[in-house]
Amino acid sequence: MDVSERSIAILIDAENISPKYISLIIDEANKHGKLNYRRIYGDWTGTQLKKWKDSCLKHALRPVQQFASVSGKNSSDFSLVIDAMDILSSGKATGFCIISSDGDFSRLIVRLKEDDMYCFGMGEEKTPISLVSSYESFTYLDTLYKVVQAEKKAAQDKNNVVAKKKTTASPKKKKETSITPEYIIKNYVKQVIEREAEDDGWIMWSKVANMLKKKYPGFNPTNYGKNIKKLAYFKRSQKFSIKNEGKVAFIRNK
């Protein structure tokens, strides 16, 4: 199905995701199709979600109320799952985007895909790998946010290199993350090329990209501070060579 024809239901777990990501969420989701369902879940009677209210108005998000039955427990999970199944049964959606770092949604994604739904997700680095791997693709919002913010600062002041390094410095305490290290990604691509390439060493990039996406659905250059396309990411690496024949790109190991 063509991306422009895909009807997407975007469901946001407001109790699990910061409203500062909303612009990135909408921009990324729009790349996958038309956002015909825009729903956001949480207990709107309290003050915890106050910052989300302006975002709901600005981006036409429909708030869904779920009262918290147990103090300290995420209350939106059940409503989100029930709505997802209702939308599935309606037959009006062809894809789902779940915005949450909660690994409990893994079963929901697997169930939606059983009905041939296109599923992609967004969350933070703390998202369990079990949830990341259940999607067609996954975007780490916190890493993307850092890259976008750094680019904005650089555009405002080209002489703030020192300040930029300070803001992107690694924290002393090791941060919990499910992002696959760069060397693992590059080693996997190298192995795919060695195994699948023609005798001359070249292989179509689309074939490699498809296998990479299935193996590591959370892979994106923004995870490593590079806001570029995936092919450009490997082109900049010292490990690979890229060539084009018409509109078809090829890759091989150096």
Beta strands, then each sheet from edge to edge (+ up, - down):
strand 1: 7-13
strand 2: 34-42
strand 3: 62-65
strand 4: 95-99
strand 5: 118-123
strand 6: 137-140
strand 7: 203-204
strand 8: 240-245
strand 9: 248-253
sheet 1: 3+ 2+ 1+ 4+ 5+ 6+
sheet 2: 7+ 9- 8+
end
